[in-house]
């Protein structure tokens, strides 16, 4: 029994050393072929290529077009018309004189209409469109934060699952060798069938744990490819971003109130709803416009009295709504209710931001403690395994005691791997909760997408069907 336990300890050490050598050799052999990818590089790729983020950018570019559409009401409306046809005329004149003719009438004209006053509807509509653009930019920034946080989660999941798979493989190798030694000693009559059954059961558990780890790794790799845009290769270790985080919970809540894009977007939505009230009220005010037209017609007089007519006119028009059945009044009341709703939504979003900031702060602090506790657990489990091996060599412990101690160490390492992953994710989650998870703050090596560039390209465009990108 003592010799068997000693052999078990020697096998474990040989397997671990061989695993380390093989891992180092694999890294050396694969280094020239595949370049290691760090978290910053992965985040930059996700920022550039993520379909969800690119779709949100396209939505924002479409929102930008609301401004030139609103500004169009300041500009004149020009309409040109052309008509032509064939007309048969039969006129009966006094004295039963019949006059017939076949006319080919045609008319061409241009009408220019300019609105001078429409109850401040245009000015308020432009203001609404500009506020919608501001709100959309904050919504885009919020989506960008979500994409970057998802990318961080995917990256750390792959990294953690790769490490866990390697640990489980080392564990399975150790259990296989232990089971083989136990089987040989059973054949020699040194142990009982109970010992071999225990070794086989522990090996089956190890294989099951390895299979579960490999399944989780495959899932995390697929998620990584979806978010980042390419399958993971060699990933470098990821660190928490403590240097970018607030120093206290109160600071975190304050930053979330002031800077989180969801809160800022909701604030702009309140302004949109308030300005929309004045847009609705404009339907109750006078409307002033001027219209000028020039036209020429030929063969259009069915009395055959004239051959052609040339006309030019300038007409001013003032209208005052008296009663429209209550439509404008209803729209005004509706806009006021929407404004009240948007204010309540803003309060709700602020409360959610506060809750998210507090939760992220607590989770980040808890993750630090979890990592420290897991590191201590691994150290203690390592010491315990070494002690059990020595006691087994002295005949005070059995093989199953060594196996149990080894299993405790593997579980402790798995918890440490999970705690280290959660530590990184928690720090980025807190950064997102205060509204600062962006390219500029992280100093990513990629150009920052600036939505205001497209806005200024289309704001004062009077015509043109192509987008600034050439579509």
N, C-alpha and C positions, 0 to 999 in steps of 0.2 A: 504493500500500500504506500509506504514512504517513497519507494523507488518510482512508483507510478505517478505520484503527485509531483515529484521532482522533474520527471520527464514532461509532465504537462506544462510546468513552468518554463522549461527549456524550449519546448515547442512554441509556446507563446512568444518568447523573446525572438526566436528565429523567424517566426512568421512576421512579426512587426518589423524587424530589421530588413528582411527581404522586401516587405511592402514599401518601406521607405526608400530602399535602393531602387526598386522598380519605378516608383513614382518619380524620383529624381531623374532616372534615366529617360523616362517618358517625356518629362518636361524638356530635357536637353535635346532629345531627338525631334520633338515637335516644334520647338521654338523657331527654327528657321522657316517653317512652312506656314505657321499661323501666328499672327501678331496678337498679343494680349490686348483685350479691350477693357478699359476701365469704365467706371460708372459715369464719368463725365462724357466720355465718347458716346456711350449708349444713350444718355439723355439728349445729347446734341442730335443724334440720328432720329430719335423719337420726335424731337421738336421740328425737325425738317420734313419728315416723311409720314407722320402719323395721319391716317385718313380722317379720323374724327376731328383732329385739329385743323386740317386743311379744309374740311367741309365747313367748319365754323368760320374760318377766314373768308370763304366764299360767301357765306351768309352775311357777314359783316360788310363785304364789298357791295352786296345787293342792298343792304340797309343804307349805305352811303348815297345811293341813287335817289333816296327820298328827298334829299336836300335840293338837287337841281330840279326835281319835279315840282317842289314847292316854290322855288324861285321862278319857275316858268310863268307863274301868274302875274309877275311884275312886267313881263315882256309882252309886246304886241302879238296878236294872233293874226296871221295872214293866210287868206284862203283864195285860191284862184279857181275859176270855173270856166268850163268850155262846153257848149252844147251845139249840136247840129242835127238836121233832119230833113224830111221831105213832107211838104204840106200842099194839099189840093184845096183851092178856094173857089167857091161859086157864089157870087154876090148878085142879088136881084135889086136893081136900081129902079127909081121911079119911071113910070112909062113902060113897065114890063121889060126893061132892058136887063139882059143877063150878061154878067161879066165873070169870066172864069180865068183862073191862073194856077199855075203849079209853082209853088215857092220852095226855095231851098234855104230855110231860115238857119242862122247860126248866131251864137252870142258868146262873147268872151268878156271876162271881168275879173277884177281883183278887189277883195274886201279886206280892210285892215281894221281890227278892233282892239282898242286899248282900254283896259280897266283903270279908272282913276281912283276909285274908292269902293271897297267892298266890306266895309265894317271892320277893317283891320284883320280880315281873315287871312290874307296872304302873309302878313308879318307874323302872325301867331302860328300859322302853319309851318313857316320856315323855322320858327323857334322850336316847334314840336319835333320837326325832322332832325334838327341839330341835337336836341336832347336824346332822341332815339339813337343817334349815332354814338353819343357818349355812353349811353346805357349798353349798347351793343359791344362797345370796346371793352367795358368791364366784364360783360358776359364772356367775351372771347378770352380775356385774361383768366377768368375763372376756369374755363375749359382747359386752357393751357396748364394751369396748376394741376388739374385733375390728371391730365395726360402725363405730366412729369412725375407725379406721385405714383401713378400706375406703373410707369417705367421703372421707378426705384423699387417698387414692390416686386415686379417681375425679375429684375436683376438680382436682388438679394435672395429671392426664392430659388433661382437657379443656382446661385452660389452656395446657399445653405444645403440644398438637396444634393448637389455634387459632393460636398464634404460628407454629408450623411451617408451617401451611397458608398464612398470609399471606406468609411468607418464600418459599415455593415459588411462590406466585402472582407475586410480584415478579420472581423468577428467570425464570419462563416469559415474562412480559411483556418482559423484557430480551432473552431469546433469540429471541422472535418478531420483535422489531424488528431485531435483529442479522441474522436470517435474511432479512428483507425487504431490508435494505440490501445484503447480500451478493448477493442475487438481482438487484437492480438493477445492481450493478456488474458482475455476470457478463454481463448483457445489454449493458452498455456496453463489455465486453471488457477491464475492468480486473483481473479475477480469473479464476481457473481453476475448472472444475467441482468440483475437490477442495475448494476453500474452501466452496462452497455445500453440498456433501455433509457436511462437518464441522459446519456450522451447523445443517443439518437433523437430523443425528444427535444433536447436543447438545440441540436443541429436543425431540426425541422422548424423550430421557432426562429432561428437565425435566418434560414432561407426565406421564411415568410416575411420577416422584417426587411430583408434585402429586396424582395420582390415589391413590397409596398413602397420602399424608398425609390426604387427604379421607376415605378409607376408615377409617383409624385414628381420625379425629375423630368420624365417625358412630358407630363402635363405642363410643368413650369417652363420647359423649353419651348413648347408650342405657344404658350402665352407670351413669352419673350419675343418670339418671331413676329407675332401679331402686333405687338406694341412698338417694338424697336425697328422692325423692317427686315431683319436678317436673323438667322439662327445664332444662338450663342456659341462662341468658340472658347477661347481661353479668357476667363474673367478674372480680373484682379480683385483683391479684397476691397470692400467698401467701408468707408468710415462715416461716422455721424458728423453732422454739421453744427456742432455745439457753438462754434465761433459766430454763427449767424443768428443764434436764437436769443430771445429776450432773457433778461436776468431774473425776472420774477414773474409770478402768475399775474400780478396786476398789470405789468407791462404787456404781457401777452394779450390780456383782455383789451387793453387800451389800443394796441396795434390792430387787433381784429375789428374794433369799432370804427377805427379811422381808415384803415387801409384794405380791408378784405374786399375783393371785387364784387362779391355778392351784395354786400351792404351798400357799396357805392352805386351799383347798378340799380338797386331798389330805390336809392335816393333820387337818381335821375328819373326813374319811373314815376315818382311822385311829382316831379316837375313837369313831366310829359302830361300827366293826368290833369294837373292844375291849369296848364296852358290850353289844354283841349277844351276846357270850359269856355274860354274866350273865343275859341274857334266856333263852338256851337252858338254862342251868343251873337256872332257876327251875322247870322241869318235874320236877325231881327232889326238890323240897322239898314240905312239907305245904301243903294248901289248906284254908282256913277260910272258911266262909260262913254266913250266917244268912238264913232265908227265912220270911216271914210271908204268910199268905193268909187271905182272907175269901171265903166263897161261900154262895149260897142256891140250893136246888133244889126243884122242885115236880113231883109226879107222876112221880117217877123210881124209885120202889120197885116192882119187878115182882111182889113178893109181896102188894102191896096192903095192907101192914101200916102204912105211914106215908104221910101226904099230902105232907109237905115236910120238908126238912132244912136247917138253918143251921149253918155250920161256921166256926170261926176257929182258926188255929194259928200257932205260932212254933216253927221248927225250926232248931237249929244243926247244922252238919255239918262234920266234919273228915275229910279224906282224905289218905292218904300213899301215893304211888306205890311199889309194890314191884318190879314188873318190867313193862316195856312192850314187850318184844321188842327192846330196844336202840335205840329211836327217839331218845329224849332224849340218850343218850350219843353217838350218831352226830351229832346236830345240834350238840352241844357241840364235838366234835372238828372238825366242819365250820366252825363259827364261829371257832375258833382258827386254822385254816388261812387263812380269809378275812382275819383280822387280820394274819397274817404277810404275806399278799399285799399288803395295803394299805400296810404299812410299806415294802415293796420298791417299790411304786408311788410312794410319797412320795419315796424316794431318787431314783428315776428322774426324777420331775417337777422335783426340785431341780437335778439335773444338766442337764436340758433348759433350765430357767430360766437357769442359769449360762451355758450355751452361747449361748442367745438374747441375753442381756445383752452378752456379749463380742462376739458377731457384730454386734449393733446398734451397739455403741460403735465398733468398727472401721469398719463401713460408714459411720457418720456422720462420722468423722474423714476417711475416704477421700473422701466426697462433698465435703467442704470443699476438699480438694486438687484434686479434679476440676473444681470450679467455677473455682477460681483458675487452673488450667492452661487451661481452655477460654476464659476471658476473655483470657488472654495470647495464645492461639492466634488468637482473633478479631481482636485488635488487630494482631497480626503479619500476618495474612492481609489485613487492610484496608490496611496500609502496603504490603504486597507488590503488591496489586492496583493501588494508585495508582502505584507504581514501574513496573510492567509497562505501564500505560497511557502513562506518559511516554516509556518506551523505545520503545513502539510508535509513538508520535507522531514519534519521531526515526528511525524506520525500522529499529530494532534488534530489534523484536519483531513477530510476526505476529498475525493475528486469533485464531488458535487458542490462542496464548499468553495473550491476554486472557481468552478463554473458560475456559481451564484455571484461571487465577487467580481468576476469578469463581466457578467451581465449588468451588475450595478454600475460598473465603470462605463460600459457602452451606453446605458440609459443616461448617465450623467453627462456624457459627451453630447448625446443627442439634445438634451435640454440646454446645454451651453450653446450649441449651434443655433438652436431656435431663439435663444435669448439674444445672441449677437445679431441675428437677423432682425428681430423685433426692435432692437436698440437703434439700428440704422433707420428702419421704417418710421419709428416713433419720432425721431428727430426731424425727418423730412415732413412728417404729418404736422408737427407743430409749426414748422416753417410755412406750410400751406395754410394752416389755420389763422395765421396772422397776416396772410396775403402777400407773402414775400417769396414764394416759390416760383421764381422766374429766371430767365436766361441771364439778366443783368446781375441779379444777386448771386447766382451760382457761378458767374464768370465762365459760362460755357463757351467753347470755341466754335461758335456758330453765329451768323448774323441774326440780330433780333428782328422779328417781323414787326414792322411799323404800320399799323392800319391807317394812320393819318396821311401817309404818302398817297394812297389811292383816293382818299377823301379829297385832297387838294387837286388831284388830277381831274376829278369829275365834277367838282362843286360848281364851277363857272362854265361848264361846257354847254354851249348853245345848240350844238348839233353833233352828229356823228354816231354811227351804229356800232363801231368797233370799241371793245373795251380797251383800257390802257395796256393790257397784256397781249392785245392783238387778236382776240377772239371775235 
